[in-house]
Amino acid sequence: FSKLQNWDSGGIYKQTREYNFSYFDELMHKRKSRIHYSSAKFLQLFCHLRMGTEGEQLTEQETAIYDRQIRVWGVDAQRRLSKSNVFVSGLRGTSVEFCKNIVLAGVGSLTLNDDRLVTEDLLFANFLTPPAENDFRGKSVAELCCDSLKDFNPMVSVSVEKGALSIFDADFFQKFDVVVVNCCSLLTKKSVNAKCRKLPKRVAFYSVECRDSCGEIFVDLQNYSYCKKKNEETIECKLHYPSFEEAIAVPWRSLPKRMSKLYYAMRVIERFEELEGRNPGETSVDDLPNVQKLRKELCEAHSLNESQIPDSLLRRLIASISEFPPVCAIVGGILGQEVIKAISGKGDPLKNFFFFDAMDGKGIIEDISNGKS
Amino acid sequence: MASEEHLSAIKGAKVLMVGAGGIGCELLKTLALSGFEDIHIIDMDTIEVSNLNRQFLFRQKHVGQSKAKVARDAVLRFRPHIKITPYHANVKDPEFNVDFFKQFNVVLNGLDNLDARRHVNRLCLASGVPLVESGTTGFLGQVTVHVKGKTECYECQSKPAPKTYPVCTITSTPTKFVHCIVWAKDLLFAKLFGNKNQENDLNVRSTDASSSSEHSEDVFERRAAEDVEQYGRRIYDHVFGYNIEVALRNEETWKNRNKPRPVYSKDVLPPKPVGQNGNKDKASNTGDPSSVSAMSSLGLKNPQDLWSLRENSEVFLEALRLFFSKREKEIGQLGFDKDDQLAVEFVTSAANIRAASFGIPLHSLFEAKGIAGNIVHAVATTNAIIAGLIVLEAIKVLQNDVKSYRMTYCLEHPSRKMLLMPVEPFEPNKSCYVCSETPLTLEINTHRSKLRDFVDKIVKEKLGMSLPLIMHGVALLYEVGDDLEEDEVANYAANLDKVLSELPSPVTGGTILTVEDLQQELKCSINIKHREEFDEEKEPDGMVLSGWTPALAAEKTKTLDNGPSSSNASQTVPLESEDNDEIEIILKDPEILAAGKKRKSSDVSVAVDPEIFSVTGAMLTKKKVEEDDSNNDIVMVDGKLDLNKKKRVQ
């Protein structure tokens, strides 16, 4: 039975679709008699597989609409995408860009979580269409996004999940293949990531944050293996990802000399907000002296030269009150691409941090994990 | 950074976007969100279903409408107070002249073809308006900045020529599926359904001319009262059977090649024509002729499926039958169109039958359609990223922050840890005929080539001029325009059919011609050099244009031989540095950067459709060349293309 479970979690639907229903019935029957598996769980699994077989072929509509991207990643990848379930919490410029990208790409479902009420300002920050007559009274950001995104691609099921991110338990995340958090406190980031890792199936975890003209993406795919072609040969690659907590615990002095400065700066600010009990992004230039103090402490503790975290960079990151739309588009685009790679199993996924700074224009991947990968 | 200085530059700016497609939709959205308030947008296209996966401003209900207009309306819904001016028009239309361009602070391109890119480049040069150029294919993309006198123009670097194949590879010795597609599309389809007066190489190469040439004159014509099924089988047997047998008689050809196998319809299909006519007609009788499909009348559903030789043969005959029974009026004037289902079915099946005959793997209709239609691979994410990068460059341009201009490559596999790789822009190429008025040289047989050949193959095709004017000294040889007198028109028409040396003002070796495009305000001189003979395969145009050398050609060759080194440099590229961002490590060209110090350049996969993704640097060229080498293909290179490539080919 474990094999079936693997299929389920690994998303290898390609195999399942090759069998017809009667085969499954028979298989289920045999296995059932051998392993005493709760019938409810059994039914659930069966339904899942059944769904898998039903979606055996893309519909004519899917083939027509997704034609150009199927030419990039193939039919199998498209099929896997259309069966994946994605959860996004925190709907800011970057994550809304991301949502748009994966809705267009044709994921199976997208669940949105952001209970803030829509205001004129929030509306102004993104490209989602306001309801008629601008009547958004009482609507949450997630609800507004939900309406607009549905319109982008009617083949994707978009829904809203209310509640604070920090109170969702591990079981809740079980429903998803991908969890993305945007603009989320250090504590919640760690705990959501930890909950995802507890589950028997792999739930990919991404965190994304843009401040001013800078952006950071963190990726945790746990243990991830994929195939890639090199010189005509197909080789299997295995990657082991650390959790967010493990990654940021890696001593700074053991990191490569040329590590992106943005990495350190983001850790300082994240820590600052945690110590001060602020929400992410609730900073201003007035905080600079205290942030500098914290930088000094952290650098001393990690034996890192303070020049690795320049004042100018810190100032930019804490002073900005709004996101910068071109950077949201860029970082939201990279994140979309990565999630598509992870779901479809096509392409080298990035491990495990990505940084973009519009000042130098570089989009850099850093591998921050203890030991070898 | 995202603040005041930006906003002030952005607020007053008037920008022109060319293209409202994949990049355009993303770009218009990001511009509006970033605070741009006066945006003009030109696009001649209407919305198609296959746009909807990435052109997110469009919905199913918009299919058939103007992209520029629908995009405008969609953006105004979330930014009602800005000004967006749409033009459902071709950017090459005369209304978009230099004066039109002059009103803008910056031009942003999101185009899908080389021709329009070159045109916009020239208008930007002529009007002195900076241009931010872009392109994407799949996960790859690039953004470049072109400011007259400060950075290279779009045409300073050679663009890889669209791939062409030697005629005999197509007509007699295909080795790859694409050869079969070209044969099916450009020869067979054109012969059967296209303009009968067009030259066509379908039958000319049969060496044993005496027996077949007279025959072949009418072999493709449907005989009076000939049943369409019989006609289809006769065509089938002729092109897949008889012609292959003829080709096999030439033993020399097959000494080092696998011999093809003639295929006759009776060997593949049952003797009686397939299916019952009555049924088929009923099935396809409904709806407009454009929905006629051989696949649906044969019950083939999935375009991803690989058809057997028999299925391909059935599709071939059925598609041909449908053309003659349902779309007879169009025959004689059809051109291949990737959105014409029946045409794609016909070409797929014909290419597959030919492939089977030559032992080449068959392909699905989906794949064949991609190859035949040069369909560009496109995803939303790359376009979003590229649009973001365009806006960043546009803001720098508006702030006149020349030092910060970058060309940025969006890569599929990281190079030096980078997925987004910025490179300092190149300086203008001093020998660029577009931005530096460098004279060109044309080798041509002045006693044989007509003025028409010169206009079509050089002035239009190579120089990309749309409204040319050709002068020899003060004598006007040719001119296009609406305001010409009747006698002038007649005069120029007569000139077109004269050979160069017999023009009223004879063009011979040593003549200097001036060619000018009044709309693009581009003028260049061409030194004529008489040459008697040209190699038919390598120089099929019968003329060679040169004199325009890529600035980096020499350096590049050195690099290839010695491997990358970071000494003697010609370009500066910012790289990661220890402590300070100001240190610049100097490199020769982006190829090295792309390749990394020791890595092979193949680590960076930038092999893409040249039309869409014309990387300015050498990255692409090299990759292309490597591919070509490995495939033993001969690429016909434009006369003007870079030496490096030329040397490596053959």
Interface residues (C-beta under 8 A of the other chain):
Chain A: Q57 T63 A64 I65 Y66 D67 R68 Q69 I70 R71 V72 W73 V75 G93 E97 K100 N101 L104 A105 G106 L123 A125 N126 F127 L128 T129 P130 D151 F152 N153 P154 D212 S213 K257 R258 S307 R316 S320 S322 E323 F324 P325 P326 V327 C328 A329 I330 G332 G333 I334 G336 Q337 I340 G347 D348 L350 F354 F356 A358 M359 D360 G361 K362 G363 I364 I365 E366
Chain B: M1 A2 S3 E26 K29 T30 A32 L33 S34 V49 S50 L52 N53 R54 F56 R59 Q60 V75 R77 F78 G138 F139 N302 P303 Q304 F366 G370 I375 V376 H377 A378 V379 A380 T381 T382 N383 A384 I385 A387 G388 L389 V391 L392 I395 R406 T408 C410 E412 H413 P414 K417 M418 L419 L420 M421 P422 P574 E576 S577 E578 D579 D581
